[in-house]
């Protein structure tokens, strides 16, 4: 799971180059996990170092949840979509005790809609920086959404991944979307 996340966020070519460099050091000294971590930190942007720490140096669990989604047709003939996302993150110590952490992660958001033939296809796919436990994302789409999915590839170890997708409800005004957090 950690390498899948790293491959996606840092790029496969960058990850392969880092691993090749790490393996080449094995001819000079024994390969140790600390050497791999050093190479990962040295060859990746600072913006993903917290993720490397989460995946490789500690035990971190997530509870990402799509609380509520809704959409409405606007005056331009497109659709305003609103997503309410809850993201709880905990570090688990050696005794199994969970300690809350403020999220600082890039979460994939995919929105689906039906095409003219009735087939459901992805019409929006983007990564969003989640920095708080509660996040609201507003989008504008060309067609009404049929389904919204956060972290669809399960890159983060989520305690309950079944609540990461939802069928959006149509509403008249944004005020109609209940904010029962």
Secondary structure, DSSP 8 states (H G I E B T S, - for coil): -HHHHHHHHH-HHHHHHHHHHHHHHTTTS---HHHHHHHHHHHS-GGGHHHHHHHHTSEEEEEEEEEEEEEEE-TTSSEEEEEEEEEEEEEE-TTS-EEEE---EEEEEEEEEE-TTS-EEEEEEEEEEE-SSEEEEEEEESS--SEEEESTT--S-BTTGGGGEE--EE-SSGGGS----
